[in-house]
């Protein structure tokens, strides 16, 4: 008798969704029972995924694990197909941690608590679905479901301009989703068979023109979410108006969905087009870093400054993806995880500061270090991690990306020098705008509007616990990176090898191309090139 196969991933995805349906029926007048219920569900789901991965996931296996596939809507070819590998598993854990802490951070929500916690759980479920979906239609469905809770969380519980920020968010992201649908259908209907299975789509042979168009469509769609310049303008507005829990999820999870999808779709499924677009990604990454850092320095709103900082840090993800090296792609994944933890801590602490001062304008703050010393210490620790202080996770991620692009044999020396030097400019600007932020908020000129002579409570035990849950892994990864890299190293090695194997073929087919002076593919013997061409055909 064969052992019973437990559908771990299905349970992990559906638990928050099913639990949200019960919220309207919970007897509760003031929202206290609902918030404990929401926190309990989030904790239970996080514990479930830790147990499932601890007992059933093999770190040394690069293939998909915990595979589950059920026919859902056969008339549409829609299957409930989910699985995890080294690329998605750590991001699933990150999603569980950030969402659980965000629910705990929303402890003081009194406006429509049932709706708030219900939306949080629905969003939690959809985010998990994005990272584990192995069917293109299922991926698109989860991607779309996640947009609605974010829109409502901003528009109902946001700041003064919340409706403008929420509308801008939904217009950008919903319009970008059209590109996912169109590009996905183009891949599904290409060839003799129609399939939405992502593994099958990755093995199809596409014409060069179709592959380039599909790659461009995915790049636009995922570039909005990452975000990539110039598709980024929704992010500062959304962060500036969202509540602290909403900003934690925006920065900690939503941006990572874009980076994950770029690796999963653009590199793994469209490697030939990636040869053409890789230099573009590297250039866009540099633009993100420098532009984001310069714009951050010009912001007087605390959360908008942190939002532009997020844009800058996502530039390193693009450079790592474009590096064609194992260490570079590994650095991109580590940068996503590291930034998720760091940004969530900083946005949470900005929410703590806002609760005390009722303002996000840094020029209206000042002198708060004397009355809120513990908050200042925690804010400083998060900022040090963000500016890549050695010993913290931000340093390791950025260093691996730099080593990846610098050691790449795919690009010309001049191109690599320009990318590294311009990226270093952004790295230099980061401490300037973060340290000036700390100085202005905590040791700047005191303003009478804050009434610092009155009692302003410092960070409380609940808030200290939430921040510690984020800072501990930040420091742990910084001191011992293998703590997290061992969970996905086997997969990133496979992704890099998969991307590199098509380089000689593309170089043979197109010896003269647009990137001939800055982009060089490794050369192989004529017999090797011919065999590779035959394999691809």
BATITOR-972492 format. One record per residue (C-alpha): residue in three letters; x, y, z. Coordinates in steps of 0.5 Angstrom, whole numbers, padded with zeros to 4 digits, always signed. Layout:
// BATITOR-972492
ALAXYZ ...
//
This chain:
// BATITOR-972492
UNK+0000+0000+0000 UNK+0003+0007-0002 UNK+0004+0012+0003 UNK-0001+0018+0002 UNK+0001+0024-0002 UNK+0000+0030+0003 UNK-0002+0036-0002 UNK+0003+0041+0002 UNK+0003+0047-0003 UNK-0005+0046-0004 UNK-0006+0047+0003 UNK-0001+0052+0004 UNK-0004+0057-0001 UNK-0012+0055+0000 UNK-0011+0056+0008 UNK-0011+0064+0008 UNK-0016+0064+0003 UNK-0021+0059+0006 UNK-0020+0062+0013 UNK-0022+0069+0010 UNK-0029+0067+0008 UNK-0030+0065+0015 UNK-0029+0072+0018 UNK-0035+0075+0017 UNK-0039+0070+0021 UNK-0034+0071+0027 UNK-0038+0075+0033 UNK-0034+0081+0034 UNK-0036+0088+0035 UNK-0029+0092+0037 UNK-0024+0088+0032 UNK-0020+0084+0037 UNK-0023+0077+0036 UNK-0022+0078+0028 UNK-0014+0081+0029 UNK-0013+0075+0033 UNK-0016+0070+0028 UNK-0012+0073+0023 UNK-0005+0073+0026 UNK-0007+0066+0028 UNK-0008+0064+0021 UNK-0002+0067+0018 UNK+0002+0064+0024 UNK-0001+0057+0022 UNK+0000+0058+0015 UNK+0008+0060+0016 UNK+0009+0054+0021 UNK+0006+0049+0016 UNK+0010+0052+0010 UNK+0016+0051+0015 UNK+0014+0044+0017 UNK+0013+0042+0010 UNK+0020+0044+0007 UNK+0024+0042+0013 UNK+0021+0035+0012 UNK+0020+0034+0004 UNK+0025+0039+0001 UNK+0032+0037-0002 UNK+0036+0043-0002 UNK+0041+0039-0007 UNK+0036+0037-0012 UNK+0035+0043-0017 UNK+0028+0040-0020 UNK+0021+0042-0018 UNK+0019+0038-0011 UNK+0012+0037-0008 UNK+0009+0037-0015 UNK+0002+0037-0015 UNK-0003+0037-0021 UNK-0010+0037-0022 UNK-0015+0038-0028 UNK-0019+0044-0026 UNK-0022+0047-0032 UNK-0021+0042-0037 UNK-0025+0046-0043 UNK-0020+0052-0042 UNK-0014+0047-0041 UNK-0013+0050-0034 UNK-0010+0046-0029 UNK-0008+0047-0021 UNK-0001+0045-0022 UNK+0004+0048-0017 UNK+0011+0046-0015 UNK+0017+0049-0011 UNK+0024+0049-0013 UNK+0031+0053-0011 UNK+0028+0059-0014 UNK+0021+0059-0011 UNK+0022+0056-0004 UNK+0026+0062-0001 UNK+0021+0067-0003 UNK+0015+0063-0001 UNK+0018+0063+0006 UNK+0020+0070+0005 UNK+0012+0071+0004 UNK+0010+0068+0010 UNK+0015+0072+0014 UNK+0013+0078+0012 UNK+0005+0077+0011 UNK+0005+0074+0018 UNK+0009+0080+0021 UNK+0005+0085+0017 UNK-0002+0082+0020 UNK+0002+0083+0027 UNK+0004+0090+0025 UNK-0004+0092+0024 UNK-0006+0091+0031 UNK-0009+0098+0032 UNK-0013+0098+0026 UNK-0020+0099+0028 UNK-0023+0102+0021 UNK-0027+0096+0018 UNK-0023+0091+0021 UNK-0026+0085+0018 UNK-0025+0087+0011 UNK-0018+0089+0013 UNK-0016+0082+0015 UNK-0020+0079+0010 UNK-0016+0082+0005 UNK-0010+0081+0008 UNK-0011+0074+0008 UNK-0013+0074+0001 UNK-0007+0077-0001 UNK-0003+0072+0003 UNK-0006+0067-0001 UNK-0005+0070-0008 UNK+0002+0072-0007 UNK+0004+0064-0005 UNK+0000+0062-0011 UNK+0005+0066-0016 UNK+0011+0063-0013 UNK+0009+0056-0014 UNK+0004+0056-0020 UNK+0007+0052-0026 UNK+0001+0053-0030 UNK+0001+0060-0034 UNK-0007+0061-0033 UNK-0006+0059-0026 UNK+0000+0064-0025 UNK-0004+0070-0029 UNK-0010+0068-0024 UNK-0006+0069-0018 UNK-0002+0075-0021 UNK-0009+0078-0022 UNK-0012+0076-0015 UNK-0007+0080-0011 UNK-0008+0086-0015 UNK-0015+0087-0012 UNK-0013+0087-0004 UNK-0007+0092-0005 UNK-0012+0097-0009 UNK-0017+0096-0003 UNK-0012+0097+0002 UNK-0009+0103+0000 UNK-0015+0106-0002 UNK-0019+0105+0004 UNK-0013+0105+0010 UNK-0008+0110+0006 UNK-0007+0117+0007 UNK-0010+0123+0005 UNK-0008+0122-0003 UNK-0010+0115-0002 UNK-0015+0114-0008 UNK-0010+0117-0013 UNK-0005+0113-0011 UNK-0009+0107-0011 UNK-0012+0108-0018 UNK-0005+0109-0021 UNK-0003+0103-0018 UNK-0009+0099-0021 UNK-0008+0102-0028 UNK-0001+0101-0028 UNK-0001+0094-0026 UNK-0007+0092-0029 UNK-0005+0095-0036 UNK+0002+0091-0035 UNK-0002+0084-0034 UNK-0005+0085-0041 UNK+0002+0084-0043 UNK+0003+0077-0039 UNK-0004+0075-0042 UNK-0002+0076-0049 UNK+0005+0074-0049 UNK+0003+0067-0045 UNK-0003+0066-0051 UNK+0002+0067-0056 UNK+0007+0062-0053 UNK+0001+0057-0051 UNK-0001+0057-0059 UNK+0005+0057-0062 UNK+0007+0050-0065 UNK+0003+0044-0066 UNK+0000+0043-0059 UNK-0003+0048-0055 UNK-0001+0048-0047 UNK-0001+0052-0041 UNK+0004+0048-0038 UNK+0010+0052-0036 UNK+0015+0046-0037 UNK+0012+0045-0044 UNK+0012+0052-0046 UNK+0020+0052-0044 UNK+0021+0046-0049 UNK+0018+0049-0055 UNK+0022+0052-0061 UNK+0020+0059-0062 UNK+0021+0063-0068 UNK+0026+0069-0067 UNK+0021+0074-0068 UNK+0016+0071-0064 UNK+0021+0070-0058 UNK+0023+0077-0058 UNK+0016+0080-0058 UNK+0014+0075-0052 UNK+0020+0077-0048 UNK+0019+0084-0049 UNK+0012+0083-0047 UNK+0014+0080-0041 UNK+0019+0085-0039 UNK+0014+0090-0039 UNK+0009+0087-0035 UNK+0014+0084-0030 UNK+0018+0091-0030 UNK+0012+0095-0028 UNK+0012+0090-0022 UNK+0020+0090-0020 UNK+0019+0096-0022 UNK+0024+0098-0028 UNK+0025+0105-0030 UNK+0021+0109-0033 UNK+0015+0104-0031 UNK+0016+0106-0023 UNK+0012+0112-0022 UNK+0006+0108-0019 UNK+0011+0106-0013 UNK+0013+0112-0009 UNK+0006+0114-0009 UNK+0003+0108-0007 UNK+0008+0107-0001 UNK+0007+0115+0001 UNK+0000+0113+0002 UNK+0000+0106+0004 UNK-0001+0104+0011 UNK+0005+0101+0015 UNK+0003+0094+0014 UNK+0001+0095+0006 UNK+0008+0098+0005 UNK+0011+0092+0008 UNK+0008+0088+0004 UNK+0009+0092-0002 UNK+0017+0093-0001 UNK+0018+0086+0002 UNK+0014+0081-0003 UNK+0010+0085-0009 UNK+0017+0087-0012 UNK+0020+0081-0011 UNK+0014+0078-0016 UNK+0017+0082-0021 UNK+0024+0079-0020 UNK+0022+0072-0020 UNK+0018+0072-0026 UNK+0024+0075-0030 UNK+0028+0069-0028 UNK+0023+0064-0029 UNK+0020+0066-0035 UNK+0025+0071-0039 UNK+0031+0067-0037 UNK+0029+0060-0037 UNK+0023+0060-0042 UNK+0026+0065-0047 UNK+0034+0064-0047 UNK+0035+0066-0054 UNK+0032+0072-0053 UNK+0035+0074-0047 UNK+0042+0074-0051 UNK+0039+0080-0054 UNK+0036+0083-0048 UNK+0041+0082-0043 UNK+0045+0088-0044 UNK+0039+0092-0044 UNK+0037+0089-0037 UNK+0044+0091-0035 UNK+0043+0098-0037 UNK+0036+0099-0034 UNK+0039+0096-0028 UNK+0045+0102-0028 UNK+0039+0107-0029 UNK+0035+0104-0024 UNK+0041+0105-0019 UNK+0043+0112-0020 UNK+0036+0115-0022 UNK+0033+0112-0016 UNK+0039+0114-0011 UNK+0039+0121-0014 UNK+0031+0122-0013 UNK+0031+0119-0006 UNK+0036+0124-0004 UNK+0031+0130-0007 UNK+0025+0127-0003 UNK+0023+0130+0004 UNK+0017+0125+0005 UNK+0020+0119+0009 UNK+0017+0114+0006 UNK+0018+0116-0001 UNK+0025+0117+0000 UNK+0025+0109+0002 UNK+0021+0108-0004 UNK+0026+0111-0009 UNK+0031+0107-0005 UNK+0027+0101-0007 UNK+0028+0102-0014 UNK+0035+0103-0013 UNK+0036+0097-0010 UNK+0032+0093-0015 UNK+0037+0095-0020 UNK+0042+0090-0017 UNK+0037+0085-0019 UNK+0037+0087-0026 UNK+0044+0087-0027 UNK+0045+0080-0023 UNK+0040+0077-0028 UNK+0044+0080-0034 UNK+0051+0077-0032 UNK+0050+0070-0034 UNK+0054+0068-0028 UNK+0052+0063-0023 UNK+0055+0068-0017 UNK+0051+0074-0021 UNK+0044+0070-0021 UNK+0045+0068-0014 UNK+0047+0075-0012 UNK+0040+0077-0015 UNK+0036+0072-0011 UNK+0040+0074-0005 UNK+0038+0081-0006 UNK+0031+0080-0007 UNK+0031+0076+0000 UNK+0035+0081+0003 UNK+0031+0087+0001 UNK+0025+0084+0003 UNK+0027+0084+0010 UNK+0031+0091+0010 UNK+0025+0095+0007 UNK+0020+0091+0011 UNK+0023+0093+0017 UNK+0024+0101+0015 UNK+0017+0102+0012 UNK+0015+0099+0019 UNK+0019+0103+0023 UNK+0017+0109+0019 UNK+0010+0107+0021 UNK+0012+0107+0028 UNK+0015+0114+0027 UNK+0008+0116+0024 UNK+0004+0114+0030 UNK+0008+0118+0034 UNK+0009+0125+0030 UNK+0003+0124+0025 UNK+0007+0127+0020 UNK+0012+0124+0014 UNK+0015+0130+0013 UNK+0022+0130+0015 UNK+0023+0137+0015 UNK+0017+0137+0021 UNK+0021+0132+0025 UNK+0027+0133+0029 UNK+0030+0132+0036 UNK+0027+0125+0036 UNK+0033+0121+0038 UNK+0033+0124+0045 UNK+0025+0122+0046 UNK+0026+0115+0042 UNK+0033+0112+0043 UNK+0030+0105+0042 UNK+0027+0107+0035 UNK+0033+0111+0033 UNK+0037+0105+0034 UNK+0033+0100+0030 UNK+0032+0105+0025 UNK+0040+0106+0024 UNK+0041+0098+0024 UNK+0036+0098+0018 UNK+0039+0104+0015 UNK+0046+0101+0016 UNK+0043+0094+0012 UNK+0040+0098+0007 UNK+0047+0102+0005 UNK+0050+0095+0005 UNK+0054+0095+0011 UNK+0059+0089+0012 UNK+0056+0084+0016 UNK+0049+0085+0014 UNK+0045+0082+0008 UNK+0045+0088+0004 UNK+0053+0088+0003 UNK+0053+0080+0001 UNK+0048+0081-0004 UNK+0051+0087-0008 UNK+0058+0084-0007 UNK+0055+0078-0011 UNK+0052+0082-0016 UNK+0058+0086-0017 UNK+0063+0080-0018 UNK+0058+0077-0022 UNK+0058+0082-0027 UNK+0065+0084-0027 UNK+0067+0076-0028 UNK+0063+0075-0034 UNK+0066+0073-0040 UNK+0060+0075-0044 UNK+0061+0082-0044 UNK+0067+0087-0047 UNK+0071+0090-0041 UNK+0069+0097-0043 UNK+0062+0095-0042 UNK+0063+0092-0035 UNK+0067+0098-0033 UNK+0062+0103-0035 UNK+0057+0098-0031 UNK+0061+0097-0025 UNK+0063+0104-0024 UNK+0056+0107-0025 UNK+0053+0102-0020 UNK+0058+0104-0015 UNK+0056+0112-0016 UNK+0049+0109-0014 UNK+0052+0105-0008 UNK+0056+0112-0006 UNK+0050+0116-0006 UNK+0046+0111-0002 UNK+0049+0112+0005 UNK+0049+0120+0004 UNK+0041+0120+0003 UNK+0040+0115+0009 UNK+0045+0118+0014 UNK+0042+0125+0012 UNK+0035+0122+0013 UNK+0037+0119+0020 UNK+0040+0126+0022 UNK+0034+0130+0020 UNK+0029+0126+0023 UNK+0033+0124+0030 UNK+0038+0130+0031 UNK+0035+0135+0026 UNK+0032+0142+0029 UNK+0027+0141+0033 UNK+0020+0143+0031 UNK+0015+0146+0036 UNK+0009+0142+0032 UNK+0012+0136+0035 UNK+0011+0138+0042 UNK+0017+0134+0044 UNK+0016+0136+0051 UNK+0010+0132+0052 UNK+0011+0125+0053 UNK+0012+0121+0046 UNK+0013+0113+0047 UNK+0018+0110+0045 UNK+0018+0103+0041 UNK+0014+0098+0045 UNK+0015+0091+0046 UNK+0010+0089+0040 UNK+0014+0093+0035 UNK+0021+0091+0038 UNK+0019+0084+0037 UNK+0017+0085+0029 UNK+0023+0089+0028 UNK+0027+0084+0031 UNK+0024+0078+0027 UNK+0027+0082+0021 UNK+0033+0084+0023 UNK+0036+0078+0026 UNK+0036+0074+0019 UNK+0039+0081+0016 UNK+0045+0080+0021 UNK+0045+0072+0020 UNK+0045+0072+0013 UNK+0050+0078+0013 UNK+0055+0074+0018 UNK+0053+0067+0015 UNK+0051+0068+0007 UNK+0050+0060+0007 UNK+0045+0060+0011 UNK+0040+0062+0005 UNK+0044+0061-0001 UNK+0045+0054+0000 UNK+0037+0053-0001 UNK+0038+0056-0008 UNK+0045+0055-0010 UNK+0044+0049-0014 UNK+0038+0052-0018 UNK+0042+0058-0020 UNK+0047+0054-0022 UNK+0042+0051-0027 UNK+0039+0057-0029 UNK+0046+0060-0031 UNK+0048+0054-0035 UNK+0041+0054-0038 UNK+0042+0061-0040 UNK+0049+0060-0043 UNK+0048+0054-0047 UNK+0045+0058-0052 UNK+0050+0063-0053 UNK+0055+0060-0058 UNK+0049+0058-0062 UNK+0046+0065-0062 UNK+0053+0068-0064 UNK+0054+0063-0070 UNK+0047+0065-0073 UNK+0048+0072-0072 UNK+0056+0074-0072 UNK+0054+0081-0073 UNK+0049+0084-0068 UNK+0047+0091-0065 UNK+0052+0089-0059 UNK+0058+0087-0063 UNK+0062+0092-0059 UNK+0060+0091-0052 UNK+0057+0084-0052 UNK+0061+0078-0054 UNK+0059+0071-0054 UNK+0064+0065-0052 UNK+0067+0062-0058 UNK+0066+0054-0059 UNK+0069+0050-0064 UNK+0066+0049-0071 UNK+0064+0042-0069 UNK+0061+0044-0063 UNK+0057+0050-0065 UNK+0054+0045-0071 UNK+0052+0040-0066 UNK+0049+0045-0061 UNK+0045+0048-0067 UNK+0042+0041-0069 UNK+0040+0040-0062 UNK+0036+0047-0062 UNK+0033+0045-0068 
//
